[in-house]
Amino acid sequence: MKHEDAGSTLISIASGSISNGLGLAPKPEVGGAAWLDQAGATFVTLLRAGAMRGCIGSLEAVRPIGADVADNALGAAFRDPRFRR
C-alpha cells in the first residue's frame, strides 16, 4: 500500500469512530479509496499521558482496512478487558 496520507487518514478514521462511539460525531467514512477497500489487519493502540489505555487488533486481513481500523479503534476505546472504564 502506497498512499501519501495513509497515516493521517487512518488516524482520522480511528478518532472519528471513537467520537461516534461517544455520541459526539457521525460514523466516519471508512472506504472509497481503493487502498482503504483492500483487506487489511490492523492494531489500534490508545495512549493517555504516555501510558497505554487500550489496544485491540486483528491478526488476519479479513475485512477492508478502513473498516478494520474503525472497529479496532472502538474495541481499544471501549472493549479492552485489561482496562476498566
N, CA, C and O of each residue as an XYZ file, in Angstrom:
340
protein
N       0.849     -1.174      0.000
C       0.000      0.000      0.000
C       0.893      1.234      0.000
O       1.670      1.449      0.930
N       0.779      2.025     -1.026
C       1.492      3.298     -1.093
C       0.442      4.399     -1.145
O      -0.330      4.489     -2.099
N       0.420      5.220     -0.131
C      -0.508      6.337     -0.096
C       0.119      7.416      0.767
O       0.488      7.167      1.914
N       0.238      8.599      0.222
C       0.937      9.674      0.931
C       0.324     10.018      2.285
O       1.050     10.303      3.238
N      -0.984      9.994      2.378
C      -1.663     10.413      3.598
C      -2.257      9.238      4.378
O      -3.213      9.421      5.131
N      -1.710      8.053      4.210
C      -2.291      6.867      4.843
C      -2.374      7.011      6.358
O      -3.421      6.735      6.945
N      -1.301      7.434      6.994
C      -1.297      7.548      8.450
C      -2.342      8.509      8.965
O      -3.097      8.178      9.879
N      -2.394      9.692      8.389
C      -3.369     10.676      8.856
C      -4.790     10.244      8.530
O      -5.714     10.531      9.290
N      -4.975      9.558      7.412
C      -6.308      9.057      7.062
C      -6.767      8.013      8.062
O      -7.909      8.055      8.520
N      -5.895      7.080      8.408
C      -6.259      6.022      9.356
C      -6.477      6.574     10.760
O      -7.362      6.102     11.473
N      -5.697      7.554     11.166
C      -5.906      8.202     12.469
C      -7.248      8.926     12.484
O      -7.960      8.894     13.488
N      -7.591      9.569     11.392
C      -8.876     10.265     11.305
C     -10.042      9.282     11.407
O     -11.039      9.562     12.073
N      -9.914      8.133     10.747
C     -10.959      7.101     10.844
C     -11.063      6.604     12.277
O     -12.167      6.473     12.806
N      -9.933      6.324     12.912
C      -9.939      5.820     14.293
C     -10.551      6.831     15.248
O     -11.408      6.473     16.056
N     -10.126      8.089     15.170
C     -10.667      9.095     16.092
C     -12.133      9.376     15.793
O     -12.917      9.616     16.711
N     -12.507      9.349     14.523
C     -13.914      9.538     14.174
C     -14.783      8.407     14.689
O     -15.911      8.639     15.123
N     -14.274      7.197     14.646
C     -15.015      6.046     15.149
C     -15.217      6.142     16.660
O     -16.301      5.843     17.162
N     -14.181      6.557     17.381
C     -14.300      6.734     18.836
C     -15.261      7.870     19.155
O     -16.082      7.746     20.064
N     -15.172      8.972     18.422
C     -16.107     10.091     18.638
C     -17.542      9.652     18.404
O     -18.446     10.051     19.137
N     -17.752      8.825     17.377
C     -19.087      8.300     17.124
C     -19.533      7.402     18.271
O     -20.690      7.457     18.690
N     -18.622      6.573     18.783
C     -18.947      5.704     19.915
C     -19.330      6.476     21.161
O     -20.081      5.983     22.002
N     -18.810      7.693     21.276
C     -19.157      8.565     22.407
C     -20.407      9.398     22.135
O     -20.861     10.138     23.008
N     -20.961      9.282     20.936
C     -22.144     10.050     20.568
C     -21.838     11.488     20.194
O     -22.720     12.345     20.246
N     -20.595     11.762     19.815
C     -20.184     13.131     19.522
C     -20.109     13.447     18.037
O     -20.004     14.615     17.663
N     -20.161     12.433     17.186
C     -19.981     12.663     15.752
C     -20.645     11.534     14.971
O     -20.883     10.456     15.516
N     -20.941     11.776     13.706
C     -21.459     10.688     12.870
C     -20.359      9.676     12.582
O     -19.176      9.957     12.777
N     -20.759      8.494     12.116
C     -19.766      7.479     11.757
C     -18.854      8.033     10.672
O     -19.321      8.702      9.751
N     -17.562      7.760     10.772
C     -16.637      8.252      9.741
C     -16.756      7.431      8.461
O     -17.158      6.268      8.497
N     -16.407      8.035      7.343
C     -16.324      7.323      6.067
C     -15.096      6.428      6.128
O     -13.992      6.913      6.375
N     -15.268      5.134      5.907
C     -14.154      4.203      6.064
C     -13.697      3.592      4.748
O     -12.799      2.750      4.740
N     -14.290      3.994      3.654
C     -13.923      3.424      2.367
C     -13.862      4.500      1.308
O     -13.736      5.690      1.598
N     -13.952      4.052      0.087
C     -13.948      4.990     -1.027
C     -12.651      4.953     -1.803
O     -12.666      4.785     -3.022
N     -11.529      5.107     -1.123
C     -10.234      4.990     -1.790
C      -9.921      3.506     -1.970
O     -10.216      2.691     -1.096
N      -9.332      3.168     -3.092
C      -9.060      1.755     -3.387
C      -8.254      1.084     -2.284
O      -8.538     -0.057     -1.920
N      -7.254      1.774     -1.748
C      -6.414      1.147     -0.727
C      -7.164      0.923      0.575
O      -6.833     -0.009      1.309
N      -8.170      1.749      0.892
C      -8.970      1.548      2.104
C      -9.919      0.363      1.969
O     -10.347     -0.220      2.965
N     -10.242      0.015      0.734
C     -11.169     -1.083      0.482
C     -10.460     -2.443      0.382
O     -11.120     -3.477      0.286
N      -9.135     -2.442      0.403
C      -8.384     -3.694      0.374
C      -8.367     -4.309      1.771
O      -8.354     -3.596      2.774
N      -8.367     -5.611      1.823
C      -8.327     -6.300      3.113
C      -7.037     -5.943      3.848
O      -5.962     -5.870      3.252
N      -7.172     -5.724      5.151
C      -6.006     -5.383      5.956
C      -6.226     -5.774      7.403
O      -7.360     -5.816      7.878
N      -5.150     -6.058      8.095
C      -5.188     -6.367      9.526
C      -4.483     -5.239     10.259
O      -3.357     -4.878      9.916
N      -5.144     -4.682     11.268
C      -4.598     -3.523     11.979
C      -4.672     -3.716     13.485
O      -5.442     -4.531     13.994
N      -3.856     -2.948     14.175
C      -3.936     -2.818     15.624
C      -4.084     -1.338     15.935
O      -3.417     -0.503     15.324
N      -4.943     -1.015     16.869
C      -5.095      0.360     17.329
C      -4.699      0.392     18.798
O      -5.257     -0.331     19.623
N      -3.732      1.240     19.107
C      -3.263      1.425     20.478
C      -3.564      2.852     20.894
O      -3.209      3.800     20.194
N      -4.214      3.000     22.025
C      -4.545      4.311     22.565
C      -3.654      4.600     23.763
O      -3.485      3.759     24.646
N      -3.097      5.782     23.780
C      -2.232      6.207     24.876
C      -2.849      7.403     25.578
O      -3.498      8.241     24.952
N      -2.639      7.472     26.888
C      -3.055      8.630     27.672
C      -1.889      8.988     28.571
O      -1.468      8.183     29.402
N      -1.370     10.186     28.409
C      -0.197     10.638     29.154
C       0.964      9.658     28.997
O       1.715      9.412     29.941
N       1.100      9.107     27.803
C       2.193      8.203     27.507
C       1.988      6.762     27.929
O       2.827      5.911     27.635
N       0.885      6.469     28.614
C       0.606      5.108     29.072
C      -0.510      4.491     28.231
O      -1.459      5.174     27.845
N      -0.387      3.199     27.953
C      -1.406      2.526     27.171
C      -2.734      2.511     27.912
O      -2.799      2.212     29.105
N      -3.793      2.841     27.174
C      -5.149      2.823     27.739
C      -6.075      1.896     26.967
O      -7.249      1.759     27.313
N      -5.556      1.264     25.929
C      -6.346      0.315     25.161
C      -5.572     -0.110     23.933
O      -4.869      0.689     23.315
N      -5.709     -1.382     23.586
C      -5.056     -1.899     22.384
C      -5.832     -3.118     21.914
O      -5.937     -4.116     22.626
N      -6.367     -3.024     20.722
C      -7.126     -4.124     20.129
C      -6.713     -4.220     18.674
O      -6.474     -3.198     18.031
N      -6.626     -5.423     18.149
C      -6.240     -5.563     16.756
C      -6.712     -6.846     16.128
O      -7.326     -7.702     16.766
N      -6.402     -6.948     14.851
C      -6.746     -8.113     14.042
C      -5.459     -8.800     13.603
O      -4.488     -8.137     13.240
N      -5.455    -10.116     13.636
C      -4.293    -10.868     13.203
C      -4.376    -11.268     11.738
O      -3.354    -11.538     11.109
N      -5.577    -11.307     11.195
C      -5.764    -11.703      9.802
C      -6.526    -10.629      9.052
O      -7.423     -9.987      9.599
N      -6.161    -10.442      7.801
C      -6.824     -9.458      6.942
C      -8.094    -10.078      6.368
O      -8.047    -10.779      5.357
N      -9.225     -9.819      7.017
C     -10.489    -10.409      6.577
C     -11.541     -9.367      6.188
O     -12.616     -9.723      5.705
N     -11.237     -8.084      6.395
C     -12.185     -7.032      6.018
C     -11.389     -5.828      5.513
O     -10.174     -5.763      5.699
N     -12.064     -4.888      4.884
C     -11.359     -3.706      4.372
C     -10.617     -2.973      5.490
O     -11.101     -2.886      6.618
N      -9.440     -2.449      5.160
C      -8.578     -1.820      6.170
C      -9.274     -0.657      6.873
O      -9.091     -0.479      8.077
N     -10.059      0.133      6.159
C     -10.767      1.246      6.799
C     -11.741      0.757      7.856
O     -11.801      1.312      8.953
N     -12.504     -0.280      7.531
C     -13.453     -0.853      8.488
C     -12.727     -1.508      9.651
O     -13.195     -1.450     10.788
N     -11.585     -2.131      9.375
C     -10.808     -2.783     10.427
C     -10.302     -1.763     11.440
O     -10.377     -1.990     12.648
N      -9.787     -0.635     10.944
C      -9.308      0.422     11.845
C     -10.464      0.979     12.669
O     -10.322      1.175     13.876
N     -11.603      1.235     12.035
C     -12.747      1.796     12.751
C     -13.201      0.871     13.874
O     -13.439      1.323     14.994
N     -13.322     -0.415     13.582
C     -13.788     -1.353     14.607
C     -12.740     -1.564     15.698
O     -13.083     -1.655     16.877
N     -11.472     -1.643     15.317
C     -10.430     -1.826     16.336
C     -10.263     -0.591     17.213
O      -9.898     -0.712     18.382
N     -10.523      0.587     16.670
C     -10.490      1.801     17.492
C     -11.589      1.746     18.551
O     -11.356      2.081     19.713
N     -12.788      1.322     18.147
C     -13.870      1.171     19.127
C     -13.505      0.128     20.177
O     -13.753      0.321     21.367
N     -12.918     -0.970     19.731
C     -12.503     -2.006     20.673
C     -11.466     -1.508     21.656
O     -11.554     -1.788     22.852
N     -10.481     -0.770     21.158
C      -9.435     -0.251     22.042
C     -10.005      0.751     23.041
O      -9.572      0.799     24.192
N     -10.965      1.542     22.603
C     -11.544      2.569     23.476
C     -12.557      2.009     24.472
O     -12.654      2.499     25.597
N     -13.309      0.991     24.071
C     -14.445      0.573     24.887
C     -14.468     -0.899     25.288
O     -15.248     -1.274     26.163
N     -13.632     -1.750     24.672
C     -13.760     -3.185     24.940
C     -12.473     -3.872     25.366
O     -12.459     -5.097     25.487
N     -11.401     -3.144     25.598
C     -10.167     -3.807     26.032
C     -10.369     -4.259     27.473
O     -10.516     -3.428     28.369
N     -10.377     -5.577     27.701
C     -10.685     -6.091     29.043
C      -9.610     -5.789     30.093
O      -9.849     -5.985     31.285
N      -8.461     -5.329     29.681
C      -7.388     -5.022     30.634
C      -7.597     -3.718     31.356
O      -6.933     -3.448     32.358
N      -8.525     -2.889     30.857
C      -8.717     -1.559     31.437
C     -10.165     -1.358     31.832
O     -11.081     -1.649     31.062
N     -10.358     -0.862     33.028
C     -11.721     -0.520     33.497
C     -12.062      0.849     32.980
O     -11.196      1.720     32.902
N     -13.274      1.048     32.636
C     -13.726      2.345     32.106
C     -14.478      3.109     33.153
O     -14.936      4.222     32.896
